[in-house]
Amino acid sequence: MGKQDVIDAVRGLPTERVPWVPYCGVHSAFLIGEPADTYLQDPDAIVRGVLHAAERYEADGIPLIFDLSVEAISMGCPHRWWPDNPPSITGHPLAKQSLNDSGIKVPGPDDGRWPVVIAAGKKVRDALPDVALYGILCGPLTLASHLRGVQLFTDVYKNPELASEIISFAGQVAGESARIYAEEIGCDVIAITDPVASQIRPSTFQELVAPASQPAIEAARNAGKVSSFFICGDATKVLHEVADIGTDGFAIDEQLNLSFVRDVALYHGVGFAGNIKLTLALSLGLLSPREDAIACLGAGGSKGFILAPGCDMPYNVPPEHVDQVLQAMEWHRANYAPYPHQMETNKEKR
Amino acid sequence: MSDTIMIDVLTLDSLQCAACTYMMESIAALPKQIQDVICYREWSIKTQAGVDKFVEMKGRVLPTIAIQGDLIFESMIPQYEELIDAMAQRAPTEELGAVIRDLRDTGFDFDEIETNLAKARSD
């Protein structure tokens, strides 16, 4: 498997072949016939699911889990488990009280859901030495939203000191999550995943999200691991800020034009990943997953590009749709003109 | 239906996607007086009905909040006052618009979110 290709591509480097990272979160549970709620609370089930998904989909890299509620639940946020989704956050401890009054602390490796994640992660790490293991952590703005609720987006403008305090605290939590994934589990790629960061103005991203992301970036760097910033939704308006945040690369969802994304990534010298359509192609098959993957491969090139779904794959994606992505990669390698850096490499060889 | 404001929220899936979660919550956390005069529904593009609604409304991005059929908040989680103003401007009667404007300083109410979200997902 192409573990080193993944690491190189995250860093924006050319790769001989485009690496493929299926974001199998609760979809790994589906593949082994487990409901998501029991799967995510059972380390052995997670191990079975990730190993099965990595082999089934010939993955160069794969997430340990894709669950942005780990940190929030570990800090006591009310939540609800689902059989076909990660848990959802149903209440916000900072909606009516301050951070100081709440007594909420940064959760460490012994707290909340972390022991299950760490136990699973160590076993997966040992079993998949040649696959890039992704540690997906909850980014600071999304975590702050879990803690404060949607009021946070009004606070940003009407109560900026409070918003800054909560987002900054969430950044410290993200830093500890990054340390756990990088140092205690040994993940290769630390993914700061902040889906709501696309739902704000670029100035807010620069003022609040970028500084709060630095502890996680630093933790990854200190452990000698690469980092990537995962953002969802239409992130066009903040994409230059994302590319410039300090991570080695970033990942985007299906709503962005991949040619534009590639140009932004190349401009900033970072890697990028995406963006096979989750719903219309992978889930529903209304668009051909094979053709969509080929379109991505054509736009992405092979300098710093990782082929991946637009976001976490839904629970019951038909595996045969993902098989079409594998077919597309094979066809693309056999028939598609190589990206220019390949020509330079060949010239050097001659 | 002249005493009701229709709100459609186009999402990936508010359980899976945090951006969608907080778009939905921005409606579900509106105070009770507003809950009484709005009718809202989540349309997940993971379903055929959601895809059809997205096409029908000429949706461009996810998540999006549409008020009275207008795509208003596209990939931008609104502030409370922005939501109030957008609803008041599109209220079908002047009286309803005035009622909504009077609640501009009330703020979000998180006590009934789960109940309100369940209603939005119920059909």
Interface residues (C-beta under 8 A of the other chain):
Chain A: L68 W82 N85 P86 S88 I89 T90 G91 H92 A95 K96 T142 S145 H146 G149 V150 Q151 F153 T154 V156 Y157 K158 P195 V196 S198 Q199 I200 C232 G233 D234 A235 K237 Q255 L278 T279 L280 S283 L284 L286 C311 D312 P314
Chain B: L12 D13 S14 L15 Q16 C17 A18 A19 T21 Y22 M23 E25 S26 A29 I45 K46 Q48 V51 R60 V61 L62 P63 E74 S75 M76 I77 P78 Q79 Y80 E81 G107 F108 F110 I113 E114
